[in-house]
């Protein structure tokens, strides 16, 4: 896995742009947020701002959903993938 690009976690895209980039409907993005699958930044006025990392995550959610995985299963898979990535970043013998 490559290092994140500078600014890849910075909220840049409104929900309509994020929906277009991820291939999901705005309503789906709201649902994913309610389920804790994605956590976009918010402006002071409450507007959602999605980062490049959020878009990648939304694409992964869409990929898993297309394979027939339900939202609860998607959440679990994402957690396991994050844990796997975190563990791979450790040196052997570290806890």
C-alpha positions as CSV (number, residue, x, y, z in Angstrom):
1,X,0.0,0.0,0.0
2,X,1.3,3.4,-0.8
3,X,1.6,6.4,1.5
4,X,-1.4,8.8,1.4
5,X,-0.9,11.8,-0.8
6,X,-0.5,15.1,1.0
7,X,-4.1,16.4,1.5
8,X,-5.7,13.1,0.8
9,X,-7.6,13.3,4.1
10,X,-8.6,16.9,3.6
11,X,-12.3,17.4,2.9
12,X,-12.6,18.7,-0.7
13,X,-15.8,17.4,-2.3
14,X,-19.4,18.2,-1.6
15,X,-21.9,15.3,-1.4
16,X,-23.0,15.7,-5.0
17,X,-19.4,15.6,-6.3
18,X,-18.5,12.7,-4.0
19,X,-21.6,10.8,-5.2
20,X,-20.5,11.2,-8.8
21,X,-16.9,10.3,-8.1
22,X,-17.9,7.2,-6.1
23,X,-20.8,6.1,-8.2
24,X,-23.2,6.1,-5.3
25,X,-26.3,8.1,-4.8
26,X,-26.2,11.0,-2.3
27,X,-28.8,9.2,-0.2
28,X,-26.5,6.2,-0.1
29,X,-23.6,8.4,1.1
30,X,-25.8,9.7,3.9
31,X,-26.8,6.1,4.8
32,X,-23.2,5.0,4.9
33,X,-22.4,7.9,7.2
34,X,-25.2,7.0,9.5
35,X,-23.9,3.4,9.6
36,X,-20.3,4.6,10.4
37,X,-18.9,3.4,7.1
38,X,-17.5,6.9,6.2
39,X,-17.1,10.0,8.3
40,X,-16.7,13.1,6.1
41,X,-15.5,16.4,7.5
42,X,-18.1,19.1,8.1
43,X,-18.0,22.8,7.5
44,X,-19.1,25.2,10.3
45,X,-22.5,25.2,8.5
46,X,-22.7,21.5,8.5
47,X,-22.0,20.8,4.8
48,X,-20.3,17.4,4.3
49,X,-16.9,17.5,2.7
50,X,-15.4,14.3,1.4
51,X,-11.7,13.7,1.0
52,X,-9.8,11.6,-1.5
53,X,-9.5,8.9,1.2
54,X,-13.3,9.1,1.7
55,X,-13.9,8.6,-2.0
56,X,-11.6,5.5,-2.1
57,X,-13.5,4.1,0.9
58,X,-16.9,4.8,-0.8
59,X,-15.7,3.0,-3.9
60,X,-14.7,0.0,-1.7
61,X,-18.1,0.1,0.0
62,X,-19.7,0.1,-3.5
63,X,-17.5,-2.8,-4.6
64,X,-18.5,-4.9,-1.6
65,X,-22.1,-4.1,-1.9
66,X,-22.0,-5.1,-5.6
67,X,-20.7,-8.5,-4.4
68,X,-23.8,-8.9,-2.3
69,X,-22.3,-8.0,1.1
70,X,-24.8,-6.2,3.4
71,X,-23.9,-2.9,5.2
72,X,-23.1,-4.7,8.5
73,X,-20.8,-7.0,6.7
74,X,-19.2,-4.2,4.9
75,X,-18.5,-2.4,8.2
76,X,-16.8,-5.5,9.6
77,X,-14.7,-6.1,6.4
78,X,-13.5,-2.5,6.5
79,X,-12.5,-2.8,10.1
80,X,-10.6,-6.0,9.4
81,X,-8.9,-4.5,6.4
82,X,-7.8,-1.5,8.5
83,X,-6.5,-3.7,11.2
84,X,-4.6,-5.8,8.7
85,X,-3.0,-2.6,7.2
86,X,-2.1,-1.4,10.7
87,X,-0.5,-4.7,11.6
88,X,1.5,-4.9,8.4
89,X,3.0,-1.5,9.4
90,X,4.5,-3.0,12.6
91,X,8.0,-4.5,12.8
92,X,8.1,-8.2,13.6
93,X,8.0,-8.8,17.3
94,X,6.2,-5.5,18.1
95,X,2.9,-5.6,20.0
